[in-house]
C-alpha cells in the first residue's frame, strides 16, 4: 500500500490506484495515512473530516465503511482500516507515505550536513524535492485540508531553500534556475527562495532577470504586506547593480524593460468581503498551479444572490500578480432581469478588442472569432471572469487557448459540458459568517449581545444579497435599532418584498431565474414552495405535484440545474426559504388545487409511516421530516385525520432502544389525538411508550401516571402483550426509585404473562430487567446469568439492538469481576452489531462502558475522551440516567488524574441530577466521589460526613454494593485517626 499526498491524493495497492471517490471518504484515508499506521482517537479523525465540527458516530462509521469498500474493490484487505475502541488507524508502512518519506529525507539530509557530508545531504534533498508532484492534498477541501496543506507547503519551502543553498556551489546554475522557477512561483513572497533564484540567475549570466525578480517581490511585499525586502535581499540586489554597471555609451542590459501592456477591467474588489475561506482557498490554489496543457476553468454555481460574482471578483483581485498579461471581466447576462443573454459572438468581439485587435480585423463568424481568441490567448498568463453565464453554449466559445490562462465562470446553472472544469457549488454561508458579513455591511450597531442582529440574519435566511439589501435599508435609518428593524420585518406579510433598495430587489432577481424554465418545471417550482418542510425526497415531491417519480425526477433535475433547488444528499432536495416565499407569492395555483396537492403530500407521509416495518432505512431518512409535517399540520388546521394517522403510525414505529429528543413530545401528541379515536389498544401502547420516554428523561411522577393509565386500559383489551410491557416499565420505574423488592414482584408478573402468551421478546426484556435489579444490589454473578439468558433469546430473534444492549450489560458484569479482556471483546461485538443502525443512545452507552474499562486499566485520558463523546450524545438525546452515570465516571477519571476541581464539579452535577431524578445508586456514588475529592485535599472530616451520607442512603434502599463501598471508605479513614 502506498499513499501520495504531495500533489493529488492517491492511494495505490500493488501499484493499482484506489478510487477514493472524493470528500470525506478520501479525507479519512488522508488523515489516517499521515499518521503512518499510528492509532489516533476517532473523535480527532471525525473533527478533521468535518471542518472541526462533531460528527454523529453512525455517519462517521459510514465513511469508514465506504473507505473499506474502496480498498476491497481492488482486492485489498478491508481490515487495513482499523476502527475500534475509540481509535482509528490505517495499516500502512510509514515509508510508503510520500509526506513521511519527505520528512525522513529532510531529517537525514540535516544529519549528513551536520557531519560535513554535504554531497550526501544534497542527494537526499534531491529525492525529497522529487516527491513533490503539485499542490498537496489536491482533491480535498475544508478546514483540516487547508490547515494541513499550509503546513506541508511551509516544509516544502524549507527543503527548497536548503536544496538551493547546497546546490549553488555544486550544480549547473541553469538547472537550479529551472527547478526553482518551477516551484518558487508557488511562494512569491518567500524571500530566502527569491534570494537563491536571483543568485542562480546571476550565475547563469541572466543578471537583468535576477533584478526583475527583485523588483517583483519588492512590489508584492509593499502592496500586500506594507514592508520592504529584508537586508539580505537588498544587499544581493545592490551587488547585482554593480555587476551590471557599464561604461557610458556602451550597450546596457540593465536598462529597464518597457512594461508589458496590461488589460484590467475587473470591477472593484468587495471591501467588506467576509468568509468563504474554503472556496477562496480552492480558487487561489488552483489558479497558482495552472494546468500544463489547457486553461484552468472553475465553474462557480449557486442560487441568485448567494455571492458568486463577489467570490470570483475577490479571488481575481487576490491573484493580480499571478496574471501579468491581463485580467478581464465580462457580463454575460445569463439570468439578468433587464437584459437578454449576451450572444457569444458579441462577447468575443468585446474580448478581442480588449486584446488590441482592431475591430475591422475581427472576423464575422462565431467559429472564426473563437479561433482568433484562442490564438491570441495562447502563451499568455491571463485571468478571465465570465459572469452570469446562461448555459454551456454561451460559455464554451469564450474559453481561452493558453495553458497559462485561468477562467472563473459564475452561473445559476450547472454547466456540464465544460470539460475539465472544477465545480464549486456555493451555498449560503454559516450563521456566524453571515453575522460577520451583516455587521460589516451595516456599519453600525446598538445591539451589544448580538441577539437582534442574529434575528435579522435569520430573517434574511443567511443569503448574502438579502443581507446586503437589509443592511442598506438599515443604513438609511440610522436612528433605528436592530429591534426596530426586526419588528418591522415581522409585521410584513410578504417578507420577500422587504429586500429592496432602489431598483435592486430580490423579487426581480428571483423572477429572472424562472425565465428559461419549461412550463411544467415552473408549475412544479410553485407547488414545491408549498411543501410542508424544507427538505423532501422524490416520492414526496411526486405526491405533491401529482406526477410519476420518473417525471418528477426529470423536473427536479431541471430545477436543480438552475439552482432553484439544492440536492445536499442523493435524491434529497431542499428549497431555500426565501425562494419558497417567492414561489408562494408568485404562484397562480388556485386554493382548491393547492388543497388537493396538500392532501396528496399528507397521504404520502401517512403511507411512509405505515410502511416503516418494510423499509426502515427510508423511514430513518424521512423521520425528521415527518415530525416537521406533524407540526405544520397542527398549525395549518383541517388536517386532523392525517395527523391522527401519522401519529398512530409513529407511535408504533419509534424504536424503543433509541428514544430521540422529540420522542416525549411526539408521544404526548399521539396520546392527545388517540384519546379521541376508537383504538384503546394503540392508546395503551402509546401510553406505555410515553411512560418509557419520561423515565428516560427523568420525569418519574408523570411516567407513573401514564403507565398506570395504560394498565387500567389493559384490563379491558385482549392483547396482554401491552399489559406485559406496561408492567416492565412499572418495574423499571420502581427500580429507579430504589424499591427493588416491589420492582422484582412487578417484573415477575410481567415474565409470567409473557410466558403465557409465548412472547419471547417480552420474556427477554423481563429477564434482563430482573438481572438489572441484581446488578443494582451488587450481585454481579446472578446479574450475569440473567443477561446471558436474555442474550440467547435476542440472538434467536435476530434482534441486533437487544443483543448489543445485553453484550454491554454482560461486559459491565465482566469488568466488575475483573475480566477486562472479555469485557473489551463484548463491547466491540456490541459496536459491530450497531454498525449502520441509527441508534445514538445505544452507541453512547457502549462508549461509556469502554471509558469505564479504560479507567480501570489506568488509561484515564482515553477514558475521558470516551466519556465526553458519550455525554454529548446523552444530553442531546435527553437520557438523564446515562448522563448521571457518565458524569460520575468523568469525576472519577479527573480525580485519578489529579484534577480535583474538575472532579468536584462533575460529582456535584451528578449528585444534583441524581437527587432530582430520585436515583439512590448514583446519589451514593456521587457522594462517595465528593468524599474522595475532599480526602485527596486532606479534608478528612469533610470526607467522613459525605461517606456517612452515602452509607445512610445505601442502607435505606438496601444497596449492598454501595453499602460496602461506603463502609470501606469509613474504615480506611478511621485507621489513620486511631494511629494518630
N, C-alpha and C positions, 0 to 999 in steps of 0.2 A: 504494500500500500504506500502511495506517495501523495502528499498534499502540497499544492503550489498556491501561494497567496501573494507572491511578489509580482503581481500582474492579475489577469483574470483568475478567479478562484477555480481550481481544478483538483479533482480527486481521481487518481489513477490506480486501478487494480490490475496488476500484472501487465502494466503498460496500456491498459484499456481505460479510457475516460469514463467516469460515472456521471450519468445525467442527474445532477443535483437539483434540477428544476431552478428555482430561484428563491429569493426572500428568506423566510425563517428556516426552511429545510437546509439551505446552503449555509445559513448562519450557524446552525447547530454544529455542522461539520467544522466550520472555520474556528468557532470559539473553542471547541474541544481539541481540535488538531493543534492549535497554537500552544496548548499545554503539553504536547508531546507525550501523551499517554497518562499524564498525572491526573488523578481524580480531582474534581472540583465540585463545590456544593451545587446542587440542582438549581437552587434559587439564584445563584450567580449566573448560571447559563441562561435561565429564564429572563432575568433582567437584561442581559446582554442582547438577546434576540428580540426584545420587546421594548426597545427605547427607554430602558431604565424604569419601566412600569411593571408591577407584579403581574404574573400570568396564572390563570387557572391551571391546576395541575393536569387535568384531563387534556386541556388544549396543548400544554407543553408536551405531554406524552404522545399526542397525535403527531407532533412534528418529529419527535424521536422515532416513532414508528415509520413515518414517511422516509426518513433518512435511512433507517434499517432496510426498508423495502428497496430503496435505490441501490444499496450495497448488494442485496440479494439478487437484484435484476442482472448483475454482471457476474454472478457466481461466487460472490464473497460471503463470508460468514456474517450474518446479521448481528451476532453477539459481539462483533467488534466494537459496537457502541454499547457501553455498559450504563445502565440506568437503574440503580437500586440503592437502598439505604440512604436516600437523600443526596447521593452524589452521582455524577456522570463522568464518563471518560471515553476516549477513543483509543483503542488499542493500536498504536502506531509507533514505529521506531522514530525517535526524535531526529535522527539523521536523515529521515525521508520526508521531513518538513522543510521546505526551502528557507523559511524565515529562521528556523532554529539552526539550520546548517549555516546560514548567513551570519548569525550571531557567533557561532562557534569559530568560523573562519576569521572573523574580526578579532575575537579574543586571542586566537592563536597567532595572528599577524602581529598584534601588540606584543605578545610574549617574545616572538622572534626578533622584533625590532629592539626591544629592551636588551636582548642578549647580543646585539650588534649584527645580527644576520638580516640585513635589510633586503637582500635579494629574495630570501625565503618569504619575508613579510610581504613584499610586493607580489610575489606569485600567489600567495593566499588571498590577497586583496583582489587580484585579477579574477580568481574563481568566485569570490563574493560578489563582485560587480556584475559578473556574467549571469548570476542568478536572477538579476532584476529584469523583468520582462514587460514592464509598463506600470501603470498606476496600480498600487497594491490594493487588494480586495475588490478589484473590479467585479461588478455584479452584485455587490452588497451596498445597501444604504442604511441609514439610521444612525442613532447616536453612537452606539458601540463601534460601528464600522468607521464613522467619521473620526472618532477619538483614536481608535487603533491605527487607522491609516496615517494620521498625522504623526503618531509615534514612530511608525515604520519609516515614514519619509525623513524624519529627523536622523534616524540611524543611517539611512541611505546617504544623506548629505555628509555625515561624518566620515563614512567609508570613502566616498568620492574624494573628499578633501585629503584624507590620509593617502589614498592611492596617488593623487596628483602630486602631492609633496614628494613622495618617493620616486615617482616616475620622471619628474622633471630632470633629474640628473642621470637617468638610465635609459630613457626611451626616446624615439624619434618624436620631436615636438609636433609634427603633423598628426601623428597617431594620437597624441594627448589631446590636441585641439579637437579631433574628430569625436573622441569619446566624451570629453567634457561638453562640447557643444550639444551632443545628443541628450545628455542628462541635465545640464545646467539650465536649460530652458524651463525645466520644471520648477526651478528655485531661483527666480530672477532677483530676489532680494538677498541672496546668500553671498556675503562679502568674501569669505575665505575661498569659495569656489570661483567667484569672479576674479579674484586676485590671481589664482593659478591659471585660469583661462587667459588672462592678459599676459602673463609671463610666457605661456606656451605660444601664444600668437606672436609675441615679440621674438622668441627664439626661432620661430619658423619664418622670420622676415616679414611678418604682417603686422607691423607696429601700428599703422594707422587704424587697422581694425581693432587692435587692442585698446586704442584710445576711444574709439567709438563705443566699445563695450563699457568703458569707464563713464562716458557721458550718459549712456543709457541708464546705468544703475544710479548715477548721481541724480538724474531727473526723477526716477522712480522713488528713491528714498525721500526726496524733497516733497513730491506730490502726495505720497502715501503715508509717510511717517514724520514729515517735517524735520528731517535730520540731514546731515551731510555724510559722505562716506567716511569710514574710520581712518585713523592715521596711517595704517599700513597701506591701504588702498591709495590714499593721497600721495604717499611717498613713491609708490610704484609709478603712479601717473606722472609725477614730476621727473622721475628718471627717464620715462619714455619720451617726455618732451625734449629732454636733452639729446636723446638718441635720434630724434627726428629733425633736429636743427640743421639747416642748410645754409651755405653762403648765399648772400644777396644775389638774386638773378638766376640762381640755379633752380632746376625743377624741384618741387617740394611735394612729397607725398602727404605732408601733414596739413595741406590746405583743406579747410572744411569742405565736406561734400555738400552739394546743393541738396536741400531737403526734398524727399520724395513727395510728389503731390499726394495729398490725402483728401479723402471724402468722408465727411462725418455729418450725417443729418439725423443722428439719434435725437429723439425728444429728450427733454431734460430728465435727469435722474429724479427718483422719488425721494425727497428729503426725509420723509417720515417712514421709509420702508422698514418694516418690522417683521421678524420671524422668518419662516420658510428656510430654516438652516439646512435641512437635509436636501431639499430640492436645489437650493442655490449651490451647495457644495457639489452636487452631481453635475450641474451645468458648468461650473468653473473648472472642475477636474477634467471633464471630458474635453472641453474646449482647449485646455492647455496640453492635451495629449492627443493631437489630431490623428486621424487615420492616414496611413501612408499611401492609400490608393484612391480615396474619394472624399468628397466633402463630408464633414460630420454634421448630421442632422438631428435636431431634437424637436419632437412634437410635444407641445405643452397644451393639453386639452382640459376642459372643465366647463362648468356651467357659467352662464353670464354673471359677471360681477365678482368672480372668485379671485381675480388678481393675476391673470395670465400675462397680460401686457406689462404690468408693473414688475413682475418677476423677470421677464425677458429683458426689459429695459435696464433694470438694476444690474442684472448679470452682465449685460453688454458694457455698461459703464465700468464695472469692475475689471473687465477684460480689455480695456482700451489699448494698453501697451502690448498685448499679445497679438494685435492685428494692425500692423503699421500701414497696410495698404488701403484700408477703408473700413468704415462702419456704416452700414446702410439700413435704413428703416423705411418700410413701405406698407401703407394701409391697404388691405385688400377688400375691406367692407363685406366680408362674407356673411355677417349677421348684423348689418347696420340698419337702424330704423329708417334713416332718410336716404341712404344710398343703395343702389343695386350693387351686387358683387362686381368688382373690377375685372375687366377682361384681361386674361393673362398676357395677351399681346400688348395691351396698353401698359401693363405693369413692366414688361420687358423694355418697352420704349423708355420709360422713366429711368430704369436701372442703367440702361446703356448710355443715356445722356449723362448720368452721374459719373460714368467711366470716361467722360470726354469724347464719346463717339458723336460725331456730328449728326444732327437729326436727319440731314439728307442722305447720310450713308447707312441709315438703319433700314434693313430690308422690310418688305411688306408682310411676308407670311410669318405665322407663329413659329413654324419649324426653323426658318432661317434666323429669326431673332434669337430663339433659344440656342441655336448652334453658335451664333456670334457671342452671346452672353457667356456660354461655357468656354469659348476660346479666350475671351478677354479676361476671364477669371482664373484660367489655369496658370499656375506658377506664382500666384499672389497669396498673401495672408489677409483675408478679409472676413468680416463678420456681417451677416445679413439677418435682419428680423423681418419675417413675413407675418404681419399682424392681422389676425382675424381672417384666416383662410376659410373659404367657403367649402372646399372639397379637394380631393386629390387632383382632379383635372386642372384646377386653378393653380395649385402649388407646385406640381411636378416640373413644369417647364422653367420655373424660376430657380431651381437648384443649381448653384454654380458648378463649374467644371474642375476647379482646383482642389487638390487634396489638402491644401493649406487653409481652405475656407470652412467656416462653421456657420450653420443656419439654425436659427430659432424660429419655429413656426408655432404661432398661437392659433387655436381654433376651438370652437364649441363642439366640433365634430371629431370623432376618432378617425384619423387618416390612416387607412390600412395599406395603401398602395405605395407609400414612400419607403422603398426598400432600404434596409439597414438603419432606419431611423430608431432613435431611442425615445421611448414614450414616457412622458411624465403626466400622470393623472393628478391634477391639482384639486384637492378638496378644500373645504373650509378649514381655517386654522383652528388650533386648540382654543379652549376658553381663555387660558392665560395669554396666549399670543394675541387673540382678538381683543382682550382687555388692554394689553400694552398698546396695540395699534390705535384703539379708540382714544386712549389718553394722549397719544402723540398727536392725533388728528384734532382733538377737541381743543387742546392748548390751555385749558383752564379747568379747575375742579374745585368744588366746595363739598366734596364727598370723602371725608378723611378715611373712613374704613372701607371705601370702595363698594359698599353694598348696592347703592342705587346705580352706580356705573356698571356693575355686574348685571343688574337687571336690564339696563339698556343694551348691553351686548347680547343678552338672551333674547330680547325683543327683536333685535336685528339678526338673530339666528347665526351670528358669527360670520356673516357674509361680508367680505371687505368693502364692496361698493355700498352696501346698505349702511355699514358703519361710517363710511366717508360722508354719505349724504346726511346721516343723522348728526354727525359731528359738525357739518356745515350749518345745519339748522340751529344747533345749539350755539355756535359762534355768533349767529345772527341775533341771539337773545342773551347777551352776557349777564343779564340780571337773573336769568333762570337758574335754578339749582337742578341737579340731576333728578331730584324728586319731582320737580315741576314737569320736566320732560316725560318722566315715566308715567305720571298721572295723565298727562295729555294723550300719550300714545295708547294707554289702556282704555281710555274713553272712546277711542276711534273704532268703529265697527269694521272698517276695511284698512288694516294697517299698511297694506301694500302701497296705498296712495300717500302715506306719510313720508315715504322715502323719495323725496323730490326736492331739488333746488334749481330754480330757473327752468331751463329747458331739459335738464338732465333728471330723469326719473326712472325708477326701477320698472314700473309698469310698461313703459315704451320699450325698454331694453329687453324685457322678457318677451314682449309681443313679437320682436324680431326673430326669436328662436322658433316661433311657430310657422314662419313664412314658407319654408320648404317641406313641411310635413305633409304626408298624404292625408286625405280627409279622415280615413279610419284611424290613423295614428293620433290625429288631433282630437277626435272624439274620445279615444282611449285615454289620452292625457287628461282631458277634462273630468272623466269618470274617476280616474285614479286619484285625483285631488280630493275625492270624497271617501277614499278608503278609510276605514276606522283607525288604522295605525300607520305610522310612517314606513314600516317595513312590511313586505309581503312577498310571497312566492308566486310562481307561475300559476299554480292551481287557484290560489285566492284571487289573483288578477283576472283569470279566465272566468271565474264565477261572477265577479263584479261586472265585467263588460259583456258577459253572455256569449262568449266565443269558445271554440275548442282550444285546448292547451297548445296545439301546434300553431294555430293562427295567432294566439296570444303571444307566444314566444317570438314570432316574427315582429309583431308590433312593439313588444318590449325592447327588442334589439334596435328598432328604428329610434325609439325614444332615448335609449342609452347612447346610441351613436351621436345624438345631438345634445347630450349632456342634460336632458330634461329628467332623466333618471340616472341613478348610480347603481352599480352591481358590486357591493362590497364583498359578497361571498357568492360562490357559484349558485346561480339560479335564485338568488335572494336580491330583491330590489328595494331601493329607498327613493323617496322624492323629498327634496329639500323643503322645509316647512314654508318658506316664502313662495316657492314655486307652487306648492299645494294651495296656499292662499290665492295666488294669482289664478290657478286653474278653476277654483270655485267661483271667483269673482267674474272670470271671463266666460264661464260655461253658459251655454244656452239650453242645458238639459232641463226638461220640464219636471215639476215636483213629482208627478206620477211615475215618470221614467226613473227618477232618482230613487223613489221608494221601492220600485221593483228591483233595481240593481242592488240596493242595500239588503233587501231580503235574500237575494241570491248569495251575497257575500256572507250573511249570517248563517244561511243554510250550509255553506261550505264549512265554516268554522264549527258548527254543530256536528257535522259529519266527521270532521277531523278529530274531534274529541271522542266520538263514538267508536272510531276505528283504531284507537290507540293500541289495543291489545294485538292487532295485526301488524302495526307499524310503529313501534315505539321510537325509532330514530326520527321519523318525521314529526312525531309529537314533541320530541325534545326541542326540535328547531322551532316549532310553532308555539311552544308553551307560553313564552313571554308575550307573544302577540295575542294569544287567546285571553290572557289576563287583561291586557290592554283593551281588547274588544269588549270584555265584560264591563269595564269601567266606562267605556264610550257608550255602550248600550244603555247603561243606567242613566247617564247624563242626557242621552237623546230622548228617552222615554218611548213608549209604544212598542217596545221590543221585548216585553216581559216573557213571552213564550220562548223565544230564542234564548233569552238569558237563563231561564229555568233549565232548559235542555242542556245548555253548555255547562252550567253549574253542576247539574247531575252527573254529566259525563266526567267532569274534572274531579268531582268527589270520589268517583270510582277509580280514577286513573293515577292520582298522585302516588308515587312510590313511598310507602311508609318508612323505608330505610333512609330517605333523604328529604327531609322537610325543608322547603325553601323559605326565605323571609316573607314571601307572600302567603304562605300556607294558612296561617291563622285567619287573615282577612278573607281569604278565599273560602274557607270552610264556614266562617261566620255568614258570609253572603249566601253560600249554598244552603245552610240551615235556615236562614231567613226566608229564602224562596221556597224551600221544601216544606216548611210548616204549612204553607198554603196549597200544597199539592197532595194528591191522594197516593202517597207512596211511603208508608210508615217504615218499611224495611230499609229503604235507602236513607230516610231521615235518621234512623237509628245508627246506621253505618257512618253517616256524616257526623253525627254527634260524638261517636267513639273517636273518629279521626280528629275532630276538633279538640276533644279532650287530650288526645295524644300530643297534638301540636302545642297545646297550652302547657302540658307537662314539660315539653322540650324548652319552652321559653320561660319556665319557672312560675307560671301562674297556677299554682296548685288549687286554690279555692275555686276558681272558675272551672278548672278541669274537672273537679269533683262534681260540680253541679251538672255539667253536660254528660258525664259518664253515668251518673245515677238516673238522669232523664232517659238515656239510651236503655238502661236496664229495665226501667218501667215499661218502655215501649216493647222491649223484647218479650215481656210476659204475654203480649198479645199477638206476636208474629210467629210464624212457623220456623223460619230459618234460625236455628240455635247457634250457628257459627258466629253471628253478630253478637249474641249474648256472651259467647266464649271470649271474643276479642274485647268486649267491654269489661269482663272480669279480669282479663290480663292487665288492661290499663289501670283498673282499680287496684290490682295487686302492686303494680309498679309505683302508683301514687303513694300507697301506704308504705312501701319500702323506702321511698324518697323521704317520707316523714319520719323514718326510723322505727315504724311499727312493724317489725319483722314477723312477729307471730301472726298478726292479722293478715299480713301480706301473704304468708305461706298458706294460710287457710283459704284465702280467696283464689290463689293460683292453683291450689289442688282441686278446687271446684271447677275451675276452667279446664284443667287437664282431664278430669273425669268426663266433662261434657264433650271435649274434643275426641276422646276415645270412643264415646258412644256414637258420635257422628262420623268416625273414621276420618277426621280432618287432620292429616299428618302435618300440615303446615302449622296448624294451631297447636298440635302436640309439641312440635319442636320449639315454638315460641314459649309455651308454658314451662317446659323443662329448662330452657335457658333462663327464664325469669326466676325460677326457683333456685337455679345454680347461682344466680346473681345475689340472692339473699344469703347463700352460704359464703359467697365471696365477701359480702359486707361484714359478716361475723368472723372473717379470718380463717374459715375452714377451706383452704385452697385445694386440698386433695378432693374433698367432696364436690366443690365447685368445678374442678377439672373434670370429674367423672360426668357431671351433668352437661357441661359444654361439649364434651366429646360425643355424648349420646345425641345431643341436638345436631351436631355437625353431621353425623351419619345420615340423619333424616334429610337435612338440607342437601347433602350430596345426592341422595336418591331422587330428590325433587329437582335436581339441577338448578337450584336457587343460588346463583353466584353471590348476591349481596348477603344472603343468610350465611353462606359458607365463610365469606370474608369476615363477617362480624364474629362468628364463632372462633375462627382461627385467631382473631385478635384477642378474644377473651381467653382462649387457651394459652396464647403467648403471655398474657398478663399473669396467669397462674404460674407458668413456667419460670418467668423471671423472678417472681416472688419465692419460688422454690429453688432459685439459683441455677436453673437450667437455661443459661443465656443463649447458647448456640441453637437449641430447639426453639426458643422464643424468637430469635432473629430469623430463623428459617420460616416459621409460620407467618410472621409479619410480611415477609417478602412474598410468600404464597398468597396472602390476602391482597396485597397490592396488585399482583398479577391477575387475580380474579376480577378486580375492579377496573383493570385497564380497558379503556374505551367506554366505560359506563359513566354517565354524568351524575356521580354520587359524591358531591363535595364533602358532606359531613362525614361520611364513612371513611373517606381517604384521610380527612383531617384527624380522625380518631386514631387511625393507624400511624400517622406521623407522630402523634403524641406518644403512642406506645414505643415507637422507635426512639424517641427522645428519652423516655424513661430507661430503656436498656442502655443507651449511651451514657446516661448519668451514672447508672450502676457500675459501668465499666470505667468510669472516671473521665469520659470524653464530654466534659460539661459544656465546652464551647459548641461542639457539634450538636449536643442536646438542645442548647438554646436556639440554635438555628431551626431545628425541627419544631420546637415549641412555639417560636414566633410565627412561623408559617401556619401552624395549626390554629393558633389563637386568632389570627386574622380571619380565617375561614369560620371558626366557631362564632365570632362576633358578627360576621356577615350573615350567617345562617341563623343567628339568634339562638344558638344552642347553649343555654346558660349553664347547664350542668357540666358540659365538656369545658366551658370557659373557666369555671371554678377550678376544675381539676388541673387544667393546663397552667393557670396562674400559680397554683401551689407548686407544681413541678418547676416552673420558672424560678420561683422563690428559692426552692431547694438548690437549683443549679447555680444561681447567683450567690447563694450562701457558700457553696463549695468553692466558688471562685474568689471568695473574699469580698464581694461587692455587697456589703451589709446594708447599705442604704437602699439599694435597688431591691434586694431580697425582702426587706421590711415592707416596701411599697407593694410588692407582689403578694405577700402574705396578707397584708391588710385588705387589699382589694378582693382576694379570695374569701377572706373572712366576712367582709361586707356582703358579698353575693350569697355566701352560704347561709348567713343569718336571714337575709331577705327571702331566700327560697325555702328555708327550713331544712337544709341538708345537714344532719348531725355529723355524718362521717367527715365531710370536707371542713366542717367547723372545727372538729377535733384536730384535723391535720393542719389547718391554718394556725390554730392556737399553739400547737407544738412547734411549728415553723417560727412563729414570732418569739416563742420562748428560746429557741435555738439561737436566734439573732441576738437577743439580749445576753444570752450566755456567752456568745462569741465576743460581745462587748464588755464582758466581765461584770454584768449586772445580774448576779446570781439571785438576788431577792426578787427582782422583776421576773426573771425566768421561772422561778418557783411558782409565783402567782399564776402565770399562764399555763404551766404544766398542770397545776391543780384544777384550773378551769377546764382544761381538756379532759382530765380524768373524770371529773364530775359529769360532764356531758356524755362521755363514753359509757359510764356506768348507768346513767339514766336511760340510755337506749339499748343497753345490753350489747355493746360493741366490743367483742372480745379482743380483737386485734388492736383497736385504738386504746383500750384499757391497758393492755400490756405495754404499748409504746409509752404512754404517759407515766405509768408506774416505773418503768425502766429509767426514764429521764429523772424522775424524782429521786430514785435510788442513787443515780450517778452523782447528783449534786449534793446528796446527803453525806456521801462518803468523805469528800474533801473537808466538809464542815466539821465532821467528827474528828478528823485528823488534826485540824487546827485546834 
